[in-house]
Amino acid sequence: MKRLGLLLVILAVTAGFASGQLSLKEIEGSWSGTLKESGMNLRMVFNFKMTEADTVKATLDSPDQNAMGIPLGRVTLKGDSLFVEAPMTRGRYSGKVSGDSLITGTWTQLGRNYATDLRRGIVAPVTYNRPQEPKPPYPYREEEVTFRNTAENFDLAGTLTLPEGTGPFPAVVLITGSGQQDRDETIFDHKPFKVIADHLTRNGIAVMRYDDRGKGRSKGSLTGATSLSFAGDAEAAVVFLAGRPEIDPKKIGLAGHSEGGLIAPIVASRNGSIAFVISLAGPGVTGNDALIQQNIDFFRVSGMSEEALEAQLHMLRNLFGYVMAGEDQRAVAKEAMEWYSKELDAKGVTAEERREQMLQFTQALAQTNNAWMKYFLSTDPAQFWSKVSCPVLALNGEKDIQVNHEQNLPAIKNAVREGGNRKVKTVAMPGLNHLFQQAETGAITEYAAIEETFSPAALELMTSWIRKTVKIN
């Protein structure tokens, strides 16, 4: 569940250039800078392009977050001053254009300002130390594979790692969190799934990790797709493994991170052949409850005032309510926009404040008002956990601000036990964040700066638990 509730929509915006102002041709192209926060150097690349309709299309790349082509909002040029709105992140950029290769400016986000100068072109990648990332040669076999989702008729691509020997081996399918992820679940130059696969395979457990549909070498459409759809992809991986002679079909389990921790019990609830399930910071409550708590934790760590936080939560609760209750997306959009307009009327905001807040709400609505979010918000994972009969291990970091351990771990345990399954173990791991790194605060800004990719303690716990569960001596 890497989504933070900071929501976006693609915009193509008109930039009116008055006589005497800079022309777009003078800034068209890519401009790069580095945002420095809590020891992290985060690259930002602004891309400006004039369309055939005489509008400016602006996008933002965040290479270190593996996020490219993020749509931006209105772009304004006044003399040598440049203003760029970024509704998705509740941010904006303002700067002065100096010559043809430098913009001196400030990135503002969540009420904080960061001096961020932009230079023409693409900046060199920031080099981070990732000591846990495995390097060949490996003491195991690694194989590129494809397997088919027969229900939707498309192929997914992944990497299968097999221990030395002939097998048959126990195996685990790794399931990524929300958003399109590659097979290594790459984020901030970390490759947690590659680290997990390496550790498990060295300990006698085969691992399948795969590119999400529409990502990397995997095919498939995201149109109308929900967590149920992604469960079909994970189950296709299980079917593939069960047909491999090196794999013991009675010892295939699932390990899902974040949203993957919802997808895993969906699969296990309808497939009695699953040998075990591991939830890594997976939700135990509805997406509505989880995202509200996520916003509380995230914005408090970010230093937002309680008054501003309450206003944020009031908006989100109502927005989520419209999305969950509505059947027609157009009607949902109309009703939600009318409600928010009345909210602003009651506050008596200025015309400029109204414009900015309506723009932000429009972005949030556009990203929220879709099939994936409607399903996620409305679905109670308990309905699946209560039908899981195999052993369950649920892990969470105590400093996770994306999936709160106090809210979700007890919910998972209770749901599994209410279904009659007593083989459930939950562990809140001290000091770990959402990525299972040893962290100071758990803030997302720490993810890149932390050298550790995945806690060795969490790796050992997963490994020993699987080996005991499937009876590896």
Sequence and secondary structure as in RCSB ss.txt:
>XXXX:A:sequence
MKRLGLLLVILAVTAGFASGQLSLKEIEGSWSGTLKESGMNLRMVFNFKMTEADTVKATLDSPDQNAMGIPLGRV
TLKGDSLFVEAPMTRGRYSGKVSGDSLITGTWTQLGRNYATDLRRGIVAPVTYNRPQEPKPPYPYREEEVTFRNT
AENFDLAGTLTLPEGTGPFPAVVLITGSGQQDRDETIFDHKPFKVIADHLTRNGIAVMRYDDRGKGRSKGSLTGA
TSLSFAGDAEAAVVFLAGRPEIDPKKIGLAGHSEGGLIAPIVASRNGSIAFVISLAGPGVTGNDALIQQNIDFFR
VSGMSEEALEAQLHMLRNLFGYVMAGEDQRAVAKEAMEWYSKELDAKGVTAEERREQMLQFTQALAQTNNAWMKY
FLSTDPAQFWSKVSCPVLALNGEKDIQVNHEQNLPAIKNAVREGGNRKVKTVAMPGLNHLFQQAETGAITEYAAI
EETFSPAALELMTSWIRKTVKIN
>XXXX:A:secstr
    S       B     TTS  GGGT EEEEEEEEETTEEEEEEEEEEE TTS EEEEEEEGGGTEEEEE   E
EEETTEEEEEEGGGTEEEEEEEETTTEEEEEEEETTEEEE  EEES         TTS  SS SSEEEEEEEEET
TTTEEEEEEEEE SSS  EEEEEEE  SS   TT  BTTB HHHHHHHHHHHTT EEEEE  TTSTT     TT 
 HHHHHHHHHHHHHHHHT TTEEEEEEEEEEETTHHHHHHHHHHH TT   EEEES  SS HHHHHHHHHHHHHH
HTT  HHHHHHHHHHHHHHHHHHHH SSHHHHHHHHHHHHHHHHHHHT  HHHHHHHHHHHHHHHHHHSSHHHHH
HHH  THHHHTT  S EEEEEETT SSS HHHHHHHHHHHHHHTT   EEEEEETTB TTS B SS  GGGTTT 
  SS HHHHHHHHHHHHHHTT  
